[in-house]
């Protein structure tokens, strides 16, 4: 299950979904998600992934049958800088 929480990903039309997964790393998963939903592919490289409710590095192995994967998009902040 893919859940996304970033508005640009939502605007790309991805609410949640399922993909065929034979296992691999978080980086492999991001690539698979980008192939499944090309509109979000550029965002995935900068997105954080959580597996089972815990943030996951790109080299973490995500096994077959992992039920809960969340993709959190980049949050941009703005503020004034003081010199």
N, C-alpha and C positions, 0 to 999 in steps of 0.2 A: 504494500500500500504506500503510495506516495502522497504526502500532504505538503502543501506549500503555503507559506505564510507571507509572501512578499507580493506587493500590489502589482509590480510589473509582470511577475509570473502569472498572477491571476488574469491580468489583462491579455495575456497570451492565450487564455482559454484553458489553462490547466488547473483544475480544482483539486482533483485527486484521481488516481488511476492505478492500474496494475500493469506490470510488464513481465514478459518471460525472463526468468533469471536462472542461470546455471551456476551462479557463484562468481566471486571475484572481489576486487578491492573497491573501495568507495570511488576511486578514480574511474574504474571500469563501469561502475554504476552510473556515474555522471555522464559518461560517454553513451551508455545505453539509453539513458533518459533523453539526451540530446538527439539521438537517432529517432526515438519514439515521438518526441515533441520538438521538432526543429526550431520552433519560435523561441524556445527558452534556452537553446544550446549556448548562446553567447553569455547568458547569465550564470550558467552552471559552473563555469570556471572560477567565478568569484563567490559562489554560494557556499554556505556551511551546511554540512549534512549531519543529522543526528540519527543514530541507530539505536533502537530500544530506549529512547529518551536521553541518550548521552551523545555529546558531540563526538564526531569521529574524524580522524585524520584520513587523508586520501589513501594512505597505504593500509588502512584497516581492512581486513577480509570480512566481507559480508556473505554469509552462507546462504545456501538455498533454504527457503522456508522462513527467512527473516520477515516477520510480519509488519513491523512498523519502522518505516524510514521517513524522515521529514527533511525537506530541503528548505533552508532559510536563505532568502536572498540578501543581497548587500543592502544595508541601510545607510543612506547618505545623510550626513548631518551638515548643517551650515552654522556658522557663527562668525562673530567678528574677531579679527586678530588685532592684538595690541602690539605696537612696535615700541 
